Amino acid sequence: MFESKEIAKLTTVKEEILSQINNLGGGLQKKREEVLSTRKEMWREARIVLRDFDDVADLSIFAEEVARTEQQYQEASKQIIRLKKSLYEPYFARIDFTEEGYTDTEEIYIGRYSLLNESTGVFHVYDWRAPISSLYYDFAVGKAEFAVPGTGGTVKGDVTLKRQYQIERGNLKYLFDNDIAIEDKILQQELSKSADASIKIIVNTIQKDQNKAIRAEKGTVLVHGPAGSGKTSVGLHRLAYLLYRDRKNLTSAKVRIFSPSPIFESYIQGIIPALGEDDVENLNFAELLKTLAKEHRRFDSLYNQLEKASGERAEWINHKYSPAFLADLENFVQNYNPSFEDVTFNTDRLVGAEKLTELYKDRTSASTKKIKTDRVLSYVDRVYAEYFKAYQRDITELFNAIYQDNLSDHEIRIKFEEEKNIVTRDLRNRLNPRSSWLLERFLKAYAKKVKISFSFAREALRADKLFYEDALLLFYIDILTGKVAPDKTVKHILIDEAQDLSYLHHFIIKKLYPSCDFTVLADANQALFPGINLDSIDDLKKLYPQAEEITLTKSYRSTFEINNFAAQFLKEPNRDASYTRHGLEPEVIACKDATAAAMDILPTLPDSFNTVGILLPTTTQAREFYNRLKKRYPKGNTPRPLKLIDNEDADFTPGVMVMAVPFAKGLEFDAVICPSYKGEALYSDLEKRFMYLICTRALHRLYLLEGN
């Protein structure tokens, strides 16, 4: 059925994998015994009383040896896991390449992980991220070249064969030669599969424009394209590529992912380890605010802000997220200068106001209010200590007279410290005041400038529960004043759904992580809340002027029919953007009872459909629909479990999920039901954005319930 050469190759590769597993397994047992033995010896030595520095040095050597052996043990364990995964699908492609100036043709097999026999130096399989592997993604049969990262050079030659494989559980199912792009057979098969509760790995179907984004040499890239163009997959695969390419300088501990919500985090969980790297920390602003701004009060959620903001709050929101407002705020904070008074004890002048003013002045461009405050307080503390040492007798007499008692030295010291603390506490509050104090004064000046209500903003800032936008502003001021220190250890950040973040969000990220490159993923057509979100790619280009811009043009998620239907909700539809995978036409169903209609649809869906999304504009509508649907849903919650997602902390799991549209950002479902359809002509521009997002979440089926 297949070439005997291909069967022999697969057999050789599997034998090599098994050999390496066996060798590592034996070594792993030995390493484990070494770790246990060294630990026992270290603790036995630690029980002996340390006599001198030599004993301490010996114990340190033990600790270093344990750490080194444990690291080797962990690395070997990870390699065994990778090899076991490779045994099921060792490779997915082959290219035959003849380098320019040479006659020998190299057969290059490409897989998720590399397979190298270190004793012979033979590469049985190349990692998909290896420079030479880009030939598979970028070129058809014929002239080709690949870049050598870090050198600026290229290797040119000819691709004489391009072959794709389907290997399942170690068995070759089929292969075919393809002299054009990675199209049709394997891509169609992958796109036709049912959705899982997690994002898919796409190493065997990466398209040329996607590969360009993944392998971009520039540190910061801005990747934008229509819904379903693979932006999230590209971003995650790019992180895996960067970690592979720059192992000396970049580790998973130095990388972060900014996700639109915890729901999305659960959807992408595990993808980086599946690509062969240690997992990367996920961040979102709700958690960031809770973690780094602990002194601030409770705050409203982002989605409450978006759904409920109206009147004066809506007016203030439009200002608070604007670049002009934020520029004025930063200028106000930076130019705030406290008034100084002499620091005294009793009648003695310890530090003059002019000296405090001099100490508080900026000395470098990196001086924050916290740095300057700490400098002043450190000086004042030192002066107090010197004063106490020089005049302890006079101080004792003073306190004895005040308290009409003969106080002990310890009590005198406590009384003196109490007096000092009153002064330094007042100084600290004036030198680096609370962020809420600064923001309230700025809002008062700003309200007067633009002629809007300050009283509303002031009361909101003093409430027990902050508005989400005010919590963000307070956090931003914390960063500007130095109360929250920047994290310079983070070197690369992936920002997904970047259009959903405001200028304020982006300013915070850039200030908080000043040593970072960024991979920014966006689709301006999915910005649901203009005025808060960034509904223009030009806005992102201004925020990240150093970024290489890469446009993804094809949409792969939905069928051609679903994409064609969704295009009607765009101002500038591009009906050629859809990859041609055909399916059923979206079904518009006239009904008086959307709950009953949904219950009629669900039993007709194929059993292979793992995920069904029932999407409504707001959380309130989602809760109401879920409660009605639950009453009619089969007992036992079968065949698919029914779940309401009404907050951003929920997990994405298989089943029927009822949720508001904003929670569906970045997600995809086998089938989508829209219970509130009213016909394209009846939608406002904003409502059309919601409908576009609803439609483009569907992989295979789309149902629109009209008239209820």
Number of C-alpha atoms within 10 A of each C-alpha: 5 10 9 8 9 12 13 11 14 20 14 13 18 20 13 18 24 16 13 18 21 13 12 18 15 11 14 20 12 12 20 16 12 17 21 14 12 18 17 12 13 19 13 10 15 15 8 9 8 13 8 8 9 10 15 13 11 15 18 13 13 19 16 12 17 19 15 13 18 17 14 16 21 15 13 18 16 16 17 21 13 20 22 16 17 21 21 14 22 28 28 20 23 21 24 19 25 19 18 14 8 8 8 10 15 13 15 21 25 28 23 24 22 20 23 16 14 8 6 7 8 10 14 22 23 23 20 24 25 17 17 19 20 21 23 30 20 20 20 20 19 14 15 21 19 17 17 13 15 9 7 8 10 12 13 16 18 19 23 18 18 24 17 23 18 17 18 13 12 17 14 15 11 12 17 13 13 16 15 12 17 22 13 15 11 17 17 16 10 14 18 18 13 17 23 17 19 19 20 13 17 15 20 22 21 24 21 18 16 27 20 19 25 24 20 18 15 12 15 21 25 23 26 24 20 22 28 25 23 22 26 22 20 27 23 23 25 23 25 24 20 22 22 17 17 12 10 8 9 16 19 20 14 17 23 21 21 19 21 24 25 21 22 24 22 19 20 22 17 16 21 20 14 15 20 19 18 17 19 21 14 20 19 15 18 20 13 13 18 15 10 15 19 11 9 17 14 16 19 16 16 15 18 14 16 17 13 11 15 12 8 13 18 15 13 20 20 13 18 23 21 15 14 10 16 18 10 13 22 15 11 16 17 14 9 13 15 14 11 16 14 14 19 14 16 9 6 10 11 16 17 13 15 12 14 21 15 11 17 22 14 13 11 7 6 9 15 20 24 21 16 20 24 17 14 22 20 12 16 20 15 11 15 19 14 13 15 17 11 11 10 16 11 11 20 21 15 14 17 15 12 9 9 10 10 13 16 11 12 9 13 19 15 12 16 19 16 12 12 18 13 10 16 18 12 11 21 16 13 15 22 22 18 18 20 20 12 17 21 17 13 16 22 16 14 18 16 11 9 9 9 16 17 19 12 12 20 16 12 15 20 12 12 11 14 19 22 20 21 19 24 23 21 21 23 26 23 20 21 23 23 19 20 16 16 17 13 12 13 20 21 24 23 25 25 25 22 27 29 23 20 21 22 19 18 17 15 18 18 17 16 19 18 14 14 22 21 22 26 25 23 27 22 24 23 24 24 23 19 15 17 21 19 24 21 15 19 12 15 21 15 10 14 19 14 15 20 17 17 17 17 22 19 22 22 22 24 32 27 24 19 26 28 20 17 23 18 17 24 15 11 9 12 15 15 13 19 24 21 17 19 14 15 12 16 21 13 15 15 15 15 12 13 23 21 13 19 18 14 11 11 15 11 8 14 11 10 10 19 19 24 26 26 24 29 25 19 19 23 14 17 22 18 11 20 21 12 13 18 15 10 11 15 14 9 9 13 11 13 19 15 19 19 19 20 18 17 17 15 17 16 22 17 19 20 23 24 26 26 25 21 25 23 25 20 25 21 25 30 24 25 26 27 21 26 17 20 15 12 13 9 10 15 11 12 13 15 21 21 23 25 21 24 27 28 26 28 28 27 27 24 28 22 24 23 18 15 14
